[in-house]
Amino acid sequence: MIYSDGTRLRSKAGTSGAVLGQLYFGDPIRILRSSGGWDYVQLKSKSKGGLSKGTRGWVSHKNIIPPFCGM
């Protein structure tokens, strides 16, 4: 899940990646892989910012709430 409003979804890991759109607190995501503090994610539903379900891109790891284990 996204932790903060206005989180940028990027075309590649790092701030040089083009911004595909913005994500907001609570937007549900699936982490597909990680690299150097960045996570490649897929939206599980339409985002609050209007991105379509299934959209993929890179997000800084600091903007993601990790899934809870053992619940």
C-alpha positions in Angstrom: 0.0 0.0 0.0 1.2 3.5 -0.7 2.2 5.5 2.3 2.1 9.2 1.2 0.1 11.4 -1.1 1.7 12.5 -4.4 4.1 9.5 -4.7 5.5 9.5 -8.2 5.1 6.4 -10.3 8.1 6.3 -12.6 9.1 4.5 -15.9 12.4 3.3 -14.4 14.0 3.1 -11.0 15.5 6.4 -9.9 14.5 10.1 -10.1 15.6 10.2 -13.8 12.6 8.0 -14.8 9.7 9.7 -16.5 6.7 10.3 -14.2 3.8 8.1 -15.3 1.4 9.6 -12.7 0.9 10.0 -9.0 -0.2 7.6 -6.3 -1.9 8.5 -3.0 -2.2 7.1 0.5 -4.0 3.8 0.5 -3.6 3.0 -3.2 -3.2 -0.8 -3.3 -0.2 -2.2 -5.1 1.6 -5.5 -5.7 5.4 -5.4 -5.5 6.8 -7.3 -8.4 10.5 -6.8 -7.7 13.0 -4.4 -5.9 16.2 -2.8 -6.9 18.4 -0.3 -5.0 15.7 1.2 -2.8 13.1 1.2 -5.6 10.2 -1.2 -6.1 8.6 -2.2 -9.4 4.8 -2.2 -8.6 1.5 -3.0 -10.2 -1.7 -1.3 -9.2 -4.3 -3.7 -7.8 -7.1 -1.3 -8.6 -7.6 2.2 -10.2 -5.6 4.7 -8.3 -7.0 7.8 -6.6 -5.0 9.8 -9.1 -6.8 8.1 -12.0 -4.2 5.5 -13.1 -5.7 2.3 -14.5 -5.7 -1.0 -12.6 -2.7 -3.0 -13.7 -0.5 0.0 -14.4 3.1 -0.8 -13.6 6.0 1.4 -12.7 8.7 2.2 -10.1 8.2 3.7 -6.7 10.7 4.7 -4.1 10.7 2.1 -1.3 10.3 4.8 1.4 6.8 5.5 0.1 5.4 1.9 0.6 3.9 0.4 3.7 5.2 -3.2 3.7 2.6 -6.0 4.0 2.1 -7.4 7.5 3.0 -11.0 8.2 1.2 -13.3 10.5 -2.2 -11.5 10.6 
